[in-house]
Amino acid sequence: MTKLESLLHASTGLSLISGYLMYNRRYLLSFDKKREGETTQSISVIIPARNEEKRLPKLLKSLSQQSMRVECIVMDDDSNDRTAEIAREMGAKVYNVTYDNNGNTWIGKSYACYLGASYTVSDILIFMDADVELNNEHALEAIIQSYARQQYRGLMSIQPYHVVYKPYEHLSAMFNLMTVVGTNSFSTLSKSKGESLAFGPVTVMNKSDYILTQGHKNAASHIIEGFSLGKAFQRCQLPVTRFEGQGFVSFRMYEAGFKTMIEGWTKHLAVGASSTQPHIMMLIILWMVGCITSFSGLALSLFMKTLSFKRMALSYSLYTLQFIRLHRRVGRFSILFLAINSILFLVFILVYINSYRHIHYTKQVKWKGRQFSIK
């Protein structure tokens, strides 16, 4: 075995170890049949929506099929389609998002959520993005049971399981994995005293804590509201927890097209990376290096007799198996797409560079027809 081959194997081996360490802890929702109906808390689900006539019906239908009844509020954020009409037809309460007369600058969905909270007196508030869907009749019960384990206090957030249908949607694979790993919660090496970050698609809190922390007002000038919420609850010494949605909560992101997908990840990828703990970021980088070394070794072995094709193929296979295993935790991605991980890695790097440019230099991002300034 040559020095080059030894170096490639060692590098890929280090990547495999890093991949294990960066995501060797899991927090999954669970449903206990014996505890069904145990909660006496009133619940409201608040859904910020802008031009969501195609995706909103799936969420509202799944909410109507739940084993527990909840108040459903849709905040129509200046939609120019049938979002409001469809929501009313399906039994939701609909309110229009009006301009903030206090002179604050609101970015993204934060103001719609903040305004929506003022329309309910329920004990528990659940904010859900319009592209979310509950996967079975006990999903909401599982969410509430998980929240009950923290005594109905603080903030609980959920990253939905990503379902995909069109080929380009599989290119989101690495972004979803990094969203989970980058919150610093899913590794045994995470520092417990670090910043408390939260996922944005589904957040759960009680009304009293929302008022105490001022909720989404903390995200008035931030593009990623989940991070701002987590930090606000942490400042008030309230618990902040993060869960994976697999089995209970899912979403389909960016079904509108490839361009929408790129815009969506661009608007917050670099911001999210800046909040990842340094040692977790190092594990991520070392793991990503495996995409390069395993593929390069396999490709070079086809032309260089000094490299064993069988050994390089084994190295590539081991890395690819881990790559598939990690990604299937966060989404229903094609094994074929995951097997060509070098392409997914290239897309991720290009979008990250573009995101970094927008966040740190142009200070502008575009989303859903709106241009947002980044502070």
C-alpha positions in Angstrom: 0.0 0.0 0.0 1.5 3.3 -1.1 1.7 6.5 1.1 -1.0 8.1 -1.0 -3.4 5.3 -0.6 -2.7 5.1 3.2 -3.3 8.9 3.4 -6.6 8.6 1.5 -7.8 5.7 3.7 -6.8 7.5 6.9 -8.6 10.6 5.8 -11.8 8.7 5.0 -11.5 6.8 8.3 -11.2 10.1 10.2 -14.3 11.3 8.3 -16.3 8.2 9.4 -15.4 8.8 13.0 -16.4 12.5 12.7 -19.7 11.5 11.1 -20.5 9.2 14.0 -19.6 11.8 16.6 -21.5 14.7 15.1 -24.8 12.8 15.1 -24.7 10.1 17.7 -27.5 11.3 19.8 -31.2 11.4 18.8 -34.3 13.1 20.2 -37.4 11.5 18.7 -41.1 12.3 19.4 -43.0 9.4 21.0 -46.6 8.5 21.6 -47.8 6.6 24.7 -51.2 5.2 24.3 -51.7 5.0 28.1 -51.3 8.7 28.4 -53.6 9.7 25.5 -56.0 12.5 26.5 -54.1 13.2 29.7 -53.5 16.9 29.0 -56.1 19.4 30.1 -54.3 22.3 28.4 -56.1 24.2 25.7 -54.1 24.3 22.4 -54.0 26.7 19.4 -52.1 26.0 16.2 -51.0 29.2 14.5 -50.0 29.0 10.8 -48.3 31.9 9.0 -49.2 31.6 5.3 -48.3 33.6 2.2 -49.5 32.2 -1.1 -49.9 28.7 0.3 -53.1 27.5 -1.5 -51.4 24.3 -2.6 -49.6 23.3 0.6 -51.9 24.5 3.3 -54.8 22.0 2.7 -52.5 19.1 3.5 -51.7 20.6 6.9 -55.3 21.6 7.7 -56.6 18.1 6.7 -54.0 16.4 8.9 -54.9 18.7 11.8 -58.6 17.8 11.4 -57.8 14.1 11.6 -56.0 14.3 15.0 -57.2 12.5 18.0 -57.3 15.8 20.0 -59.1 19.0 19.1 -57.3 22.3 18.7 -58.0 25.8 17.6 -56.5 26.5 14.2 -55.5 30.0 13.2 -54.2 30.9 9.8 -52.4 34.3 9.5 -52.8 35.4 5.8 -49.6 37.4 5.0 -50.8 39.4 2.0 -51.5 36.4 -0.2 -52.7 36.9 -3.8 -54.1 33.4 -4.2 -56.9 31.4 -2.5 -55.0 30.8 0.8 -57.5 32.7 3.0 -60.5 31.3 1.2 -59.3 27.7 1.4 -58.4 28.1 5.1 -61.9 29.3 5.9 -63.5 26.5 3.9 -61.5 24.0 5.9 -62.7 25.4 9.3 -59.7 27.5 10.3 -59.9 31.0 11.7 -58.3 33.4 9.3 -56.8 36.8 10.1 -55.0 39.2 7.8 -51.4 40.3 8.7 -51.5 44.1 8.9 -48.5 46.4 8.9 -46.8 47.0 12.2 -47.7 50.5 13.1 -45.0 50.7 15.8 -42.3 51.3 13.3 -40.5 48.0 13.8 -39.0 46.2 10.8 -40.3 42.6 10.6 -38.5 40.0 8.6 -40.0 36.8 7.3 -42.9 35.2 9.2 -42.0 36.6 12.6 -44.7 39.3 12.6 -47.4 37.0 11.3 -46.6 34.6 14.2 -46.5 37.4 16.8 -49.8 38.8 15.6 -51.4 35.4 15.5 -50.5 34.8 19.2 -52.5 37.9 20.1 -55.7 36.3 18.7 -55.8 33.3 21.1 -56.1 32.7 24.8 -55.1 29.1 24.7 -52.7 27.7 27.2 -50.3 26.2 24.6 -49.3 27.7 21.3 -48.0 25.6 18.4 -46.6 27.5 15.4 -46.4 25.5 12.2 -45.2 26.4 8.8 -47.7 25.8 6.0 -45.6 23.1 4.3 -45.8 20.9 7.5 -48.0 17.8 7.6 -48.9 15.6 10.5 -48.3 11.9 9.6 -50.9 10.1 11.7 -53.8 10.8 14.1 -51.6 10.7 17.2 -48.9 13.1 15.9 -50.3 16.1 17.9 -50.7 13.9 20.9 -47.0 12.9 20.6 -46.0 16.5 20.4 -48.0 17.4 23.5 -46.8 14.4 25.5 -43.2 15.3 24.6 -43.8 18.9 25.8 -45.4 17.6 29.0 -42.1 16.0 29.9 -40.7 19.5 30.3 -43.7 20.4 32.5 -45.3 22.4 29.7 -42.6 25.0 30.2 -40.1 26.7 27.9 -39.7 26.1 24.1 -39.8 22.9 22.2 -39.0 22.8 18.5 -39.3 20.1 15.9 -37.5 19.6 12.6 -40.0 17.8 10.3 -38.9 14.7 8.3 -38.3 15.9 4.7 -40.3 14.1 2.0 -39.3 14.6 -1.6 -40.9 13.8 -5.0 -39.0 15.5 -7.8 -35.4 14.8 -8.7 -34.1 18.3 -7.8 -35.6 18.1 -4.3 -33.0 15.4 -3.4 -30.3 18.1 -3.7 -31.6 19.5 -0.3 -30.3 16.4 1.5 -27.1 17.8 3.0 -28.9 21.1 3.9 -31.4 19.2 6.0 -28.8 17.1 7.7 -26.7 20.2 8.5 -29.8 22.0 9.9 -30.2 19.2 12.5 -26.5 18.7 13.3 -25.8 22.4 13.4 -28.1 23.1 16.3 -25.4 21.5 18.6 -27.8 19.1 20.2 -27.3 15.8 18.5 -23.7 15.0 19.5 -22.4 13.7 22.8 -19.6 16.3 22.4 -22.0 19.3 22.4 -21.4 21.8 25.2 -24.5 22.0 27.4 -23.8 25.7 28.2 -23.8 26.8 24.6 -26.5 28.9 22.8 -29.9 27.3 22.8 -30.9 27.2 19.1 -34.3 26.1 17.9 -35.8 24.7 14.7 -38.3 27.1 12.9 -40.9 24.9 11.2 -42.7 23.7 14.3 -42.3 25.5 17.7 -44.3 24.8 20.9 -44.6 27.0 24.0 -47.1 28.0 26.6 -48.8 31.4 26.3 -47.3 32.7 29.6 -43.7 32.0 28.6 -44.4 33.5 25.1 -45.5 36.8 26.8 -42.6 36.7 29.3 -40.0 36.3 26.5 -41.9 38.5 24.0 -41.9 35.5 21.6 -41.4 36.3 17.9 -40.7 40.0 18.7 -37.1 38.8 19.3 -36.9 37.8 15.7 -38.2 41.1 14.3 -34.8 41.8 12.7 -33.6 38.3 12.1 -34.0 36.0 9.1 -34.0 32.8 11.2 -36.7 33.1 13.9 -36.0 29.8 15.5 -32.5 30.9 16.7 -33.9 34.1 18.1 -36.6 32.3 20.0 -34.2 29.8 21.5 -31.9 32.6 22.7 -34.8 34.6 24.2 -36.1 31.6 26.2 -32.6 30.8 27.3 -32.1 34.3 28.6 -35.2 33.8 30.8 -33.7 30.6 32.1 -36.5 28.5 30.4 -35.8 25.0 28.9 -35.2 24.8 25.1 -35.5 21.4 23.5 -35.2 20.1 19.9 -36.8 17.0 18.4 -36.7 15.1 15.1 -40.1 14.8 13.5 -39.5 11.3 11.9 -42.7 9.2 12.2 -45.0 12.0 13.2 -44.2 15.3 11.5 -43.0 15.9 7.9 -42.8 18.6 5.3 -42.1 19.0 1.6 -39.8 21.9 1.0 -39.4 24.0 -2.1 -41.8 22.1 -4.4 -42.2 25.3 -6.4 -39.0 24.6 -8.2 -35.2 24.5 -8.2 -34.9 28.3 -8.1 -37.1 28.5 -5.0 -35.0 25.8 -3.3 -31.8 27.8 -3.9 -33.4 31.0 -2.6 -34.7 29.2 0.5 -31.4 27.7 1.5 -29.4 30.9 0.6 -31.5 33.0 2.9 -30.2 31.4 6.1 -27.5 28.8 5.5 -24.5 31.0 6.4 -26.3 32.5 9.4 -27.1 29.1 10.7 -23.5 27.9 10.3 -22.2 30.9 12.3 -24.2 29.6 15.4 -22.7 26.1 15.3 -20.2 25.4 18.1 -16.6 25.4 16.8 -15.9 21.7 17.7 -19.1 20.6 16.1 -18.3 22.6 13.0 -14.9 20.9 13.0 -16.5 17.5 13.0 -18.8 18.6 10.2 -15.8 19.8 8.1 -13.8 16.6 8.7 -16.9 14.5 7.8 -17.4 16.5 4.6 -13.8 15.9 3.6 -14.7 12.3 3.3 -16.9 13.2 0.3 -13.7 14.3 -1.5 -11.2 11.7 -0.3 -13.5 8.6 -0.8 -14.6 9.7 -4.3 -11.1 10.9 -5.3 -9.5 7.7 -4.2 -12.0 5.6 -6.2 -11.6 7.7 -9.3 -7.8 7.8 -9.1 -7.7 4.0 -8.7 -9.1 3.6 -12.2 -6.0 5.3 -13.6 -3.3 4.7 -11.1 -2.0 1.1 -10.7 -0.4 2.1 -7.4 -3.9 2.4 -5.9 -5.9 -0.7 -5.2 -9.4 -0.4 -6.8 -10.9 -2.9 -4.4 -9.6 -1.2 -1.3 -10.7 2.3 -2.6 -14.1 0.9 -3.5 -14.4 -0.5 0.0 -13.5 2.9 1.5 -16.0 4.7 -0.7 -18.7 2.1 0.1 -18.2 2.5 3.9 -18.4 6.3 3.6 -21.4 6.1 1.4 -23.3 3.7 3.7 -22.8 6.2 6.6 -23.8 9.1 4.3 -27.0 7.3 3.4 -27.7 6.3 7.0 -27.3 9.8 8.4 -29.4 11.4 5.7 -32.3 8.9 6.0 -32.7 10.0 9.6 -33.8 13.5 8.4 -35.5 12.8 5.1 -36.8 10.3 2.6 -34.0 10.8 0.1 -33.2 8.5 -2.8 -30.4 6.0 -2.1 -29.3 6.5 -5.7 -28.8 10.3 -5.1 -27.1 9.7 -1.8 -24.7 7.3 -3.4 -23.4 10.1 -5.6 -22.6 12.1 -2.5 -19.9 14.2 -4.3 -22.6 16.0 -6.4 -24.6 16.7 -3.3 -21.5 18.0 -1.6 -20.7 20.3 -4.6 -24.2 21.8 -4.6 -24.0 22.4 -0.8 -20.7 24.2 -1.1 -21.8 26.4 -4.0 -25.0 27.4 -2.2 -23.1 28.0 1.1 -20.7 30.4 -0.7 -23.6 32.2 -2.3 -25.4 32.4 1.1 -22.2 33.8 2.8 -21.9 36.4 0.0 -25.5 37.6 0.6 -25.4 37.5 4.4 -22.1 39.2 4.8 -21.6 41.4 1.8 -24.7 42.3 -0.2 -26.8 42.2 3.0 -29.8 41.3 0.9 -31.8 38.0 0.4 -34.9 37.3 -1.7 -37.8 35.1 -0.5 -41.3 34.7 -1.8 -41.1 37.8 -3.9 -39.8 40.0 -1.1 -36.4 41.5 -0.7 -35.1 41.4 2.9 -32.2 43.4 4.3 -29.9 41.5 6.7 -28.5 43.4 9.7 
